[in-house]
Amino acid sequence: MAEKIFMKGSEAIAEAAIRAGCRFFAGYPITPQNEVPEYFARRMPQVGGTFIQGESEVASSNMAFGAAAAGVRSMTSSSSCGISLKSEAISWMAGARLPVVIANFQRGGPGIGTIQPAQQDYFQATKASGNGGFEMLVLSPSTLQEAVDMTSEAFELADKYSNPVLLLLDGFTGTMMEPVVLPEPLSDEQIKAIRATKTWAATGKHGGEQHKVMCGPGLDTRVSQQQMNRAAAEMYAKWREEECDCELYLVEDAEIIVTAYGISGRIAKSAVNILRGEGIRAGLIRPRRVHPFPVKTYEGLDFASLRGIVSAEMSIPAQFAVDVENVVHGRTKIVTALSSGGDILDREQILDAARGLMKD
């Protein structure tokens, strides 16, 4: 049985990235993700990788672009307003179809806001991470073990689709400590083989080779922008069929559905257990990937037997709930349980909302 190690979330995610073959990280300090670049600064020299603290979020995100263009598994991270500063480079990554993993440890907002945890970047992550209408797969864990597993998964998905992938985290995930099982590290030979598959990468001109005039699949000047966008749209449509991922808990006979993502999903699950103990048949839908949104999961609910849905998140006004409402489309009542500005979601809000639905 694999050994469990007690780790802080930000350090576990960084270690998982290294074991997944990440050999370039560029970042810039911002609370609550400062331990991520600190950890990479220690570990990258030990594995022959490169760590750079850029002069800004803008600089570090463009460095990650450059490393990915050279075929290296690369990563950058920040928190909320820092991700906003990276948005131009993220759009460039999507336009160039470069596989980069980005981690957002959300904090309170808008603006500089607070340094406390929040979930107020949902729209940014799933709707508009930059200009041009591009999309990313967005993974959102509720435990540190999921965060470790999803970090490895993010690099695989980024390479599979040649597209940036976002880990949507929060300050709790970054700073809390839990036992985790880390994956086996990729060998140098495996990392080299992955890089060799990226025939578009700018790795230097060797004898007899043609000059490469693009450093990403999306920068082929022989193909029009419209053709590129159509191809990207086809990829996004494929995601909606093949890349949705949800945890379903006690949904089969549920009269109340509690739905949430990330750390709020963890709180929501405990509320479901309490409600079950009170005789209320509650169930949980927790998207592990918030983009693409798992439309079919919600569409498959037996609305005739539902008393309602409680949508919980650490955002005021609600953002995740908007996607839930768009799918449910009035077929059952939806109420929200919300917190914001760094305050953790109170489980009692979820319980009270569910009990209220039972009285309606």
N, C-alpha and C positions, 0 to 999 in steps of 0.2 A: 504493500500500500504506500502511495506517495506521501512524503512527509509534509505536514502542515507547518507553515512558518507564520509567525505573528508579525504583521507588517502594517505600516501606515498606507492608506489608500494611494496617495500620490506616488509613493516609492514603489508600491506593488505594480502600479500601472507602468511606471518607467521600466522596471525590471522585466515585466511581461513584454514590453516593446523590444527591449534588447534581445530577449530570447526568441522573439519572432523575426529577428534579423534586421531590426532597425540599426543602421550604422551612421545615421546623421540626425542630429537634433539641434535646432536653433530656437532659442526662446528669449524671453525678456521677463524680468521679475514683476509679478503682480500677485497680491493676496486674493484667493487662498490656494494658489497653485505653485508657490515658490519652491516647495520641496521637489517638484518635478525637474526643473533645470539643475537644482543642486545635486540630485541623484545622478542625472546624466553626466554632470561634470566629473563626478567621481568614477563612474563606471565605464564611460565610453573609452577612455584611454586603455582600460584593462582588456577590452575586446577588439581593439584596433579601429574603433569608430571615431567620429568627430563630434565634439560638442562646441557650439559657439553661442555665447551670449551676445546677441545683436545690440546695436545702439538704440533700437526701438522695436516695437511689435511689427512695424512696417518692414524694417530691415530683416528681422529674423524670419518672417513668413516668406519673403522673397528668396532668402537663402535656402529654405526648405524646397521651394520651387526649383532652384538651381540643382540641388542634390538629386531630386527626383528626375530631373531632365537628364542627369548622368546615369540613371538606372539604379540609384541607391535607394533602398527603403528608408524613407525620411519621415520625420514627424516634427510638429510644433504644437505648443499648447499655450493657453492663456485663460483669462476669465472675463467673460461678458464684455465690458467696454474695451478690453484688449482685443477680443475677437472682432469687434467692430472695426478696429484699426487694421486688422488683418484681412478685412473683407475684400479689398481690392485684389490682393494676391490670391485669395481663395478663388475668386472669380477667374483670375488668370489660370490657376491650376485646372479648374473645370473646363475652361476654354481650350487649354492645351491637352486635356485629357491625361493629366499626370496623377499617378497614384501616390497621394500624400495622406497621412493620418493626422487629424487635427483634434485636440482635446480641449473642450470648454468646461472649466470648473465654474459653474454659474454662481454669481453673487447678486446681491440686491441692486436694483436699478429703479428707474432709468438713469442715464448719465453715469457719473462715478458711483452714485448710490451709496451702498454700504459694503463692507468687506465680509459680511455674513452670508451664509448660503441662501440660495433662492432657485426658482425655476422660471425665471422671467425672460428667458431667451428662446422660448419654444417657437414663436413665429419666426425669429431670425434664423433658427436652425433648420426649420422645415419649409419655410416659404421664401425667405429672401436673405441668404447669407452673403449676397453680393449682387452686382448688376448682371443683367443678361438673362435672367430666367432659368438658370441652371439648377440642378438638383443634386443632392448627395444622399447616400444612405446614412441614416442617423441612428446610432445605437445608444441605448440608455439603460445602464445597469442599476439594480437596486441593492446589490451586495458587493463587497470587495471581490468575492470569488467570481461573480459575473463580470466585474470590471476587468479582472485579469483575463478571463476567457474572451471577453469581447475585444480586448486590445489585440490579442492574437488574431481573432477573427477579422478585425478591421483591416489589418495588413493584407490578409488573404483576399478580402473583398475589394480592396483598393487595386490590387494587381489583377484580380479577375476581370474587373470592369474598366480598368485604367481610368480611374476617377477618384477624386478626393473623397474620404470617408470621415464623418464627424462622430466623435465620442461625446455625447451630451451628458455631462456629469454635474456635480454641484459641490459646494464647499464641504458638505458633510462627507461625501464619498472621498474627497481628497484628504481630509484630516483625521477621520476616524480610523481605528485599528481593529483588525479582525484576522483570524487565521486563514491563510490561503494556501492552495496547492498550486505551485508554479509549473508551467509547462516545461518540457525538456527543451533546452536551447537548440536552435538550428546550428548545424556545423558550418564551418567556413566553406566547405565544399557545397553544401546545400544553398548557402547564401550566394555563392558565385554562380551556381546553376540558375537561380532565380533571376539574377541580373542578366545572364546570357540570353534569357528569353525576350528581353526588351530590346529588340533589334533596332528600334527607333532611337535608342538612347545615344546621347553625345558622349562617347567614351574615348575619343581620339581617333584620328585617321591613321590607318595602318597601310602598309604597302599594297597597292592594287585596289584599294577601296575608293569608292566615290565620296566626295565631300557630302556631308549631311547638312541640309539646309533647314532642318526642323529638329526640335528636341522634345517632341511629344506627338502622339498620334493625332492630336487636334490641330497641329500646326502645319499640316500638309497643304502647301500653297496651290497644289493641283486641284484641290477640292474647294468648292465655294462655301462661304459661311452658312448659307441656307442648307446645303447638303450636310454639313457638319451638325447643324441644329436638328435636322430631321433624324439623323442617326442617333443623336443624343436622346431625342424624344422617344424613339423606338426602344432605347435602352431603359428609359424611365418607365415606360409602359410594361416592359418585361419585369421590372422590379415589382410592380404592383401585383403581378401574377405569381412571382417566384420568391420574393425576398421579404415578405411580411413575417413577423415573428411575435407571438403573444404567449404570455402565461395565462392559462384559464384555470381557475380554482373554484370548485364547487358551483359551477355555472349551470349544470344540467337541470336542476330543479329549482333554480333561484327565482325568488319573487322580487328581490332587490339586487341590482348590480352595482357594485362599487368599482369605479375605474380610475386608474391613476398610472403614472409612469415614474421611473427612477426611484429616488428615496421615498417619495410619497406613496408609491406602490407598495413599499415595504410596510409603511404605517397602515395603509388601507387593508392589507392582508390580515394584520392583527385585529383590525376592526371587524372584519368579516367573521373571524373566529368568535369574537365576543357576541356578535349579533346571532350567530348560530346557537350559542349557549343560551340566548334569551328566547329561542324558538323562532327567530326570524330567519327565513331561508335566504341568506345573502350569498353572493358569489362575487368573484373578482375577475376583471379583465385588465391585464397589465401589459401594454405593448412593450416588448423588449426593444423593438425598433419603432421609433415614432415617425420615421419616414423611410419607406412609404407607409402611410397610415393603414392599419389593418381593417379596411372597410368591410370585407366579407365576414370577419368575426362578429362585428356588430350587426350586420345585416342578417346573420344567422340566428339572432336571438328570437325567442318566442314572445313577441311583444304582447300577445293576447293575455299571457299569464303574468306579465311584469307589472309591479306596482310603481316602478320608477328606477332611475339611475342616479347615483351620487357620483359626480365627477370631482376629484380632489387633486389639488396642485398647489405649489407654493408660488402663486402669481396672482396679483390683483392689479388690473382686471384679469379674468380668466382668459387663457389662450388655448390650452389643450381641450378645454370644454367646447370650444368653437368647432373643432373637428368632430367631436362626439355628436354635437347638435346637428351638424351638417349631414351626418350619416343617419342618425335616428329620425330626423326630419318630422318631428312632432308625433311619432308613433307611441311614445310614452313620456312621462314627465321627467325632466332633468333638473336636479338641484346641484348646487356647488358647495364644496367645502374648501375655503381658500385661506392662505396666509401669504405674507409678503414682507419685503424689507429686511430679511434675515431672520424672521421668526419661523421656527419649525412648525409644520402643520400639526395641529392639535387633534389627536385621535377622537376626542369627544365631539369635535365638529362633525366628523363623519358619522359617528354614532347617532348624534342628535338629528342629522339630516335624514338618515335612514329610518329612524323611528318616526320622524315627521311624515315621511312618505307612507308609512303603514297606517297612519291616522287619516290620510286623505281619502 
